[in-house]
């Protein structure tokens, strides 16, 4: 059992692990945790990293290194999408992926947001076709909330500022 002396921000009371809902199932050992989190990063990218890669690509040229796929419907795509993304709705992956995507370049998929598994389904379909694939965590929702530009049927749009609950307001770097 840990005491408050072991944790600088703990409350004055000590709760046995069995009574603590967070610790009812104990944390994994460090080696297992490292393997899990390394694997997670092999499957996921976040919107800030995708945006940073696009920015470097725009400023320095060269290869982007991945293909960004919006897996949503056409009306959703028209409403707003990430500039530079390829529109490939999940249902059309089996018949259109080979025509639209280069198998030698990794793919990053996105959909609406954290409450939607469309990007996951699209990533699964692409992986089954032999593509290297990652999912962009947060989808278009967090792309917009973090203040990045989108394309719409009316042209380009960008929020005046990022949502302070999702991105730093005083820096381009969240520090993570």
Phi and psi in degrees as GROMACS dihedral restraints (atoms count N, CA, C in turn):
[ dihedral_restraints ]
;  ai    aj    ak    al  type     phi  dphi    fc
    3     4     5     6     1   -89.3    20    10
    4     5     6     7     1   150.2    20    10
    6     7     8     9     1  -109.8    20    10
    7     8     9    10     1   171.4    20    10
    9    10    11    12     1   -66.9    20    10
   10    11    12    13     1   -23.1    20    10
   12    13    14    15     1   -67.1    20    10
   13    14    15    16     1   -28.6    20    10
   15    16    17    18     1   -77.2    20    10
   16    17    18    19     1   -20.9    20    10
   18    19    20    21     1  -125.9    20    10
   19    20    21    22     1   112.6    20    10
   21    22    23    24     1   -63.7    20    10
   22    23    24    25     1   -25.2    20    10
   24    25    26    27     1  -105.8    20    10
   25    26    27    28     1    14.2    20    10
   27    28    29    30     1   -77.8    20    10
   28    29    30    31     1   159.1    20    10
   30    31    32    33     1   -77.9    20    10
   31    32    33    34     1   173.8    20    10
   33    34    35    36     1   -73.1    20    10
   34    35    36    37     1   -16.0    20    10
   36    37    38    39     1   -98.1    20    10
   37    38    39    40     1   151.7    20    10
   39    40    41    42     1  -110.3    20    10
   40    41    42    43     1   130.9    20    10
   42    43    44    45     1  -112.7    20    10
   43    44    45    46     1   125.9    20    10
   45    46    47    48     1   -58.4    20    10
   46    47    48    49     1   144.0    20    10
   48    49    50    51     1   -53.8    20    10
   49    50    51    52     1   -35.3    20    10
   51    52    53    54     1   -68.3    20    10
   52    53    54    55     1   -22.7    20    10
   54    55    56    57     1   -93.2    20    10
   55    56    57    58     1    -6.8    20    10
   57    58    59    60     1   -95.4    20    10
   58    59    60    61     1   116.8    20    10
   60    61    62    63     1   -62.1    20    10
   61    62    63    64     1   -26.5    20    10
   63    64    65    66     1   -72.1    20    10
   64    65    66    67     1   -34.0    20    10
   66    67    68    69     1  -106.3    20    10
   67    68    69    70     1     9.6    20    10
   69    70    71    72     1   -56.4    20    10
   70    71    72    73     1   -40.5    20    10
   72    73    74    75     1  -103.0    20    10
   73    74    75    76     1   115.4    20    10
   75    76    77    78     1   -65.2    20    10
   76    77    78    79     1   152.9    20    10
   78    79    80    81     1   -60.4    20    10
   79    80    81    82     1   153.7    20    10
   81    82    83    84     1   -67.4    20    10
   82    83    84    85     1   157.5    20    10
   84    85    86    87     1   -66.3    20    10
   85    86    87    88     1   156.1    20    10
   87    88    89    90     1   -54.9    20    10
   88    89    90    91     1   -37.6    20    10
   90    91    92    93     1   -66.9    20    10
   91    92    93    94     1   -42.8    20    10
   93    94    95    96     1   -66.1    20    10
   94    95    96    97     1   -40.1    20    10
   96    97    98    99     1   -62.7    20    10
   97    98    99   100     1   -43.9    20    10
   99   100   101   102     1   -61.3    20    10
  100   101   102   103     1   -42.5    20    10
  102   103   104   105     1   -63.9    20    10
  103   104   105   106     1   -43.4    20    10
  105   106   107   108     1   -62.7    20    10
  106   107   108   109     1   -49.3    20    10
  108   109   110   111     1   -69.7    20    10
  109   110   111   112     1   -33.4    20    10
  111   112   113   114     1   -64.0    20    10
  112   113   114   115     1   -42.1    20    10
  114   115   116   117     1   -64.2    20    10
  115   116   117   118     1   -41.7    20    10
  117   118   119   120     1   -58.4    20    10
  118   119   120   121     1   -42.8    20    10
  120   121   122   123     1   -67.6    20    10
  121   122   123   124     1   -24.5    20    10
  123   124   125   126     1   -72.3    20    10
  124   125   126   127     1   -19.7    20    10
  126   127   128   129     1  -105.3    20    10
  127   128   129   130     1   -13.8    20    10
  129   130   131   132     1  -131.9    20    10
  130   131   132   133     1   149.2    20    10
  132   133   134   135     1  -131.0    20    10
  133   134   135   136     1   153.8    20    10
  135   136   137   138     1  -105.2    20    10
  136   137   138   139     1   165.5    20    10
  138   139   140   141     1   -62.1    20    10
  139   140   141   142     1   -35.1    20    10
  141   142   143   144     1   -64.2    20    10
  142   143   144   145     1   -40.0    20    10
  144   145   146   147     1   -68.2    20    10
  145   146   147   148     1   -40.0    20    10
  147   148   149   150     1   -63.4    20    10
  148   149   150   151     1   -45.2    20    10
  150   151   152   153     1   -62.5    20    10
  151   152   153   154     1   -41.6    20    10
  153   154   155   156     1   -63.2    20    10
  154   155   156   157     1   -40.2    20    10
  156   157   158   159     1   -63.9    20    10
  157   158   159   160     1   -42.8    20    10
  159   160   161   162     1   -63.2    20    10
  160   161   162   163     1   -39.9    20    10
  162   163   164   165     1   -63.1    20    10
  163   164   165   166     1   -46.9    20    10
  165   166   167   168     1   -60.8    20    10
  166   167   168   169     1   -42.3    20    10
  168   169   170   171     1   -60.9    20    10
  169   170   171   172     1   -44.3    20    10
  171   172   173   174     1   -64.1    20    10
  172   173   174   175     1   -42.0    20    10
  174   175   176   177     1   -78.7    20    10
  175   176   177   178     1   -35.4    20    10
  177   178   179   180     1  -111.3    20    10
  178   179   180   181     1   -11.6    20    10
  180   181   182   183     1    73.5    20    10
  181   182   183   184     1  -158.9    20    10
  183   184   185   186     1    80.2    20    10
  184   185   186   187     1  -170.3    20    10
  186   187   188   189     1   -81.1    20    10
  187   188   189   190     1   140.1    20    10
  189   190   191   192     1   -69.9    20    10
  190   191   192   193     1   -37.4    20    10
  192   193   194   195     1    96.5    20    10
  193   194   195   196     1   -10.3    20    10
  195   196   197   198     1  -154.4    20    10
  196   197   198   199     1   163.8    20    10
  198   199   200   201     1  -111.7    20    10
  199   200   201   202     1   130.1    20    10
  201   202   203   204     1   -97.8    20    10
  202   203   204   205     1   124.1    20    10
  204   205   206   207     1  -115.8    20    10
  205   206   207   208     1   124.4    20    10
  207   208   209   210     1   -91.0    20    10
  208   209   210   211     1   116.9    20    10
  210   211   212   213     1   -95.4    20    10
  211   212   213   214     1    10.8    20    10
  213   214   215   216     1   -85.2    20    10
  214   215   216   217     1   174.7    20    10
  216   217   218   219     1   -68.3    20    10
  217   218   219   220     1   167.2    20    10
  219   220   221   222     1   -62.5    20    10
  220   221   222   223     1   -45.2    20    10
  222   223   224   225     1   -60.1    20    10
  223   224   225   226     1   -36.0    20    10
  225   226   227   228     1   -67.5    20    10
  226   227   228   229     1   -44.4    20    10
  228   229   230   231     1   -57.0    20    10
  229   230   231   232     1   -46.0    20    10
  231   232   233   234     1   -64.5    20    10
  232   233   234   235     1   -33.2    20    10
  234   235   236   237     1   -63.4    20    10
  235   236   237   238     1   -45.4    20    10
  237   238   239   240     1  -177.0    20    10
  238   239   240   241     1   139.0    20    10
  240   241   242   243     1  -148.2    20    10
  241   242   243   244     1   164.0    20    10
  243   244   245   246     1   -72.1    20    10
  244   245   246   247     1   127.2    20    10
  246   247   248   249     1   -57.9    20    10
  247   248   249   250     1   132.5    20    10
  249   250   251   252     1    93.8    20    10
  250   251   252   253     1    -6.7    20    10
  252   253   254   255     1   -76.2    20    10
  253   254   255   256     1   158.4    20    10
  255   256   257   258     1  -104.6    20    10
  256   257   258   259     1   131.7    20    10
  258   259   260   261     1   -87.4    20    10
  259   260   261   262     1   116.6    20    10
  261   262   263   264     1  -147.0    20    10
  262   263   264   265     1    88.6    20    10
  264   265   266   267     1   -56.0    20    10
  265   266   267   268     1   143.9    20    10
  267   268   269   270     1   -49.7    20    10
  268   269   270   271     1   -44.9    20    10
  270   271   272   273     1   -62.7    20    10
  271   272   273   274     1   -22.2    20    10
  273   274   275   276     1   -97.1    20    10
  274   275   276   277     1    -1.6    20    10
  276   277   278   279     1   -53.3    20    10
  277   278   279   280     1   -50.3    20    10
  279   280   281   282     1   -58.6    20    10
  280   281   282   283     1   -36.9    20    10
  282   283   284   285     1   -93.6    20    10
  283   284   285   286     1   -19.0    20    10
  285   286   287   288     1  -118.4    20    10
  286   287   288   289     1   -12.8    20    10
  288   289   290   291     1   -57.5    20    10
  289   290   291   292     1   -46.6    20    10
  291   292   293   294     1   -61.8    20    10
  292   293   294   295     1   -31.5    20    10
  294   295   296   297     1   -78.1    20    10
  295   296   297   298     1   -32.4    20    10
  297   298   299   300     1   -98.3    20    10
  298   299   300   301     1   -24.4    20    10
  300   301   302   303     1  -121.7    20    10
  301   302   303   304     1   148.1    20    10
  303   304   305   306     1   -94.6    20    10
  304   305   306   307     1   119.1    20    10
  306   307   308   309     1   -64.4    20    10
  307   308   309   310     1   -18.9    20    10
  309   310   311   312     1   -84.4    20    10
  310   311   312   313     1    -4.4    20    10
  312   313   314   315     1  -116.3    20    10
  313   314   315   316     1   127.1    20    10
  315   316   317   318     1   -56.8    20    10
  316   317   318   319     1   152.5    20    10
  318   319   320   321     1  -115.7    20    10
  319   320   321   322     1   140.1    20    10
  321   322   323   324     1  -119.2    20    10
  322   323   324   325     1   124.4    20    10
  324   325   326   327     1  -103.1    20    10
  325   326   327   328     1   151.0    20    10
  327   328   329   330     1  -145.3    20    10
  328   329   330   331     1   159.9    20    10
  330   331   332   333     1  -136.8    20    10
  331   332   333   334     1  -144.2    20    10
  333   334   335   336     1   -68.2    20    10
  334   335   336   337     1   -54.9    20    10
  336   337   338   339     1   178.6    20    10
  337   338   339   340     1  -165.8    20    10
  339   340   341   342     1   -62.9    20    10
  340   341   342   343     1   -22.7    20    10
  342   343   344   345     1   -89.0    20    10
  343   344   345   346     1     8.1    20    10
  345   346   347   348     1  -124.5    20    10
  346   347   348   349     1   136.9    20    10
  348   349   350   351     1  -106.4    20    10
  349   350   351   352     1    18.7    20    10
  351   352   353   354     1   -60.4    20    10
  352   353   354   355     1   -40.2    20    10
  354   355   356   357     1   -66.3    20    10
  355   356   357   358     1   -35.0    20    10
  357   358   359   360     1   -66.6    20    10
  358   359   360   361     1   -44.9    20    10
  360   361   362   363     1   -63.2    20    10
  361   362   363   364     1   -40.4    20    10
  363   364   365   366     1   -65.0    20    10
  364   365   366   367     1   -43.7    20    10
  366   367   368   369     1   -61.1    20    10
  367   368   369   370     1   -41.0    20    10
  369   370   371   372     1   -62.1    20    10
  370   371   372   373     1   -46.7    20    10
  372   373   374   375     1   -61.3    20    10
  373   374   375   376     1   -41.1    20    10
  375   376   377   378     1   -68.6    20    10
  376   377   378   379     1   -41.6    20    10
  378   379   380   381     1   -61.2    20    10
  379   380   381   382     1   -39.9    20    10
  381   382   383   384     1   -65.1    20    10
  382   383   384   385     1   -22.5    20    10
  384   385   386   387     1   -89.9    20    10
  385   386   387   388     1     0.2    20    10
  387   388   389   390     1    98.9    20    10
  388   389   390   391     1    13.0    20    10
  390   391   392   393     1   -89.0    20    10
  391   392   393   394     1   144.8    20    10
  393   394   395   396     1   -78.6    20    10
  394   395   396   397     1   131.3    20    10
  396   397   398   399     1  -145.7    20    10
  397   398   399   400     1   146.2    20    10
  399   400   401   402     1  -129.1    20    10
  400   401   402   403     1   161.3    20    10
  402   403   404   405     1  -109.8    20    10
  403   404   405   406     1   136.3    20    10
  405   406   407   408     1   -85.0    20    10
  406   407   408   409     1   110.6    20    10
  408   409   410   411     1   -65.0    20    10
  409   410   411   412     1   136.6    20    10
  411   412   413   414     1    95.7    20    10
  412   413   414   415     1   -23.1    20    10
  414   415   416   417     1    58.2    20    10
  415   416   417   418     1  -162.3    20    10
  417   418   419   420     1   -63.0    20    10
  418   419   420   421     1   -30.2    20    10
  420   421   422   423     1   -56.7    20    10
  421   422   423   424     1   -51.2    20    10
  423   424   425   426     1   -77.4    20    10
  424   425   426   427     1   -24.6    20    10
  426   427   428   429     1   -58.8    20    10
  427   428   429   430     1   -47.6    20    10
  429   430   431   432     1   -70.2    20    10
  430   431   432   433     1   -45.1    20    10
  432   433   434   435     1   -62.8    20    10
  433   434   435   436     1   -29.3    20    10
  435   436   437   438     1   -84.7    20    10
  436   437   438   439     1     2.4    20    10
  438   439   440   441     1    89.2    20    10
  439   440   441   442     1    16.1    20    10
  441   442   443   444     1   -85.7    20    10
  442   443   444   445     1   151.8    20    10
  444   445   446   447     1   -66.9    20    10
  445   446   447   448     1   145.0    20    10
  447   448   449   450     1  -127.0    20    10
  448   449   450   451     1   159.0    20    10
  450   451   452   453     1  -104.1    20    10
  451   452   453   454     1   139.6    20    10
  453   454   455   456     1  -128.1    20    10
  454   455   456   457     1   178.6    20    10
  456   457   458   459     1   -66.7    20    10
  457   458   459   460     1   -15.7    20    10
  459   460   461   462     1   -97.4    20    10
  460   461   462   463     1    -6.0    20    10
  462   463   464   465     1   126.2    20    10
  463   464   465   466     1  -158.5    20    10
  465   466   467   468     1   -87.2    20    10
  466   467   468   469     1   145.8    20    10
  468   469   470   471     1  -139.0    20    10
  469   470   471   472     1   152.7    20    10
  471   472   473   474     1  -152.8    20    10
  472   473   474   475     1   137.0    20    10
  474   475   476   477     1   -64.1    20    10
  475   476   477   478     1   149.0    20    10
  477   478   479   480     1   -62.2    20    10
  478   479   480   481     1   -34.4    20    10
  480   481   482   483     1  -151.6    20    10
  481   482   483   484     1   158.9    20    10
  483   484   485   486     1   -72.3    20    10
  484   485   486   487     1   153.4    20    10
  486   487   488   489     1   -66.0    20    10
  487   488   489   490     1   119.0    20    10
  489   490   491   492     1   -64.3    20    10
  490   491   492   493     1   -12.6    20    10
  492   493   494   495     1   -85.2    20    10
  493   494   495   496     1    -9.5    20    10
  495   496   497   498     1  -121.0    20    10
  496   497   498   499     1   -17.3    20    10
  498   499   500   501     1  -150.1    20    10
  499   500   501   502     1   153.4    20    10
  501   502   503   504     1   -66.8    20    10
  502   503   504   505     1   143.6    20    10
  504   505   506   507     1   -94.5    20    10
  505   506   507   508     1   -13.4    20    10
  507   508   509   510     1  -115.9    20    10
  508   509   510   511     1    13.9    20    10
  510   511   512   513     1  -161.0    20    10
  511   512   513   514     1   156.6    20    10
  513   514   515   516     1   -84.1    20    10
  514   515   516   517     1    -9.5    20    10
  516   517   518   519     1  -116.1    20    10
  517   518   519   520     1   120.6    20    10
  519   520   521   522     1   -78.3    20    10
  520   521   522   523     1   -11.0    20    10
  522   523   524   525     1    86.7    20    10
  523   524   525   526     1     0.2    20    10
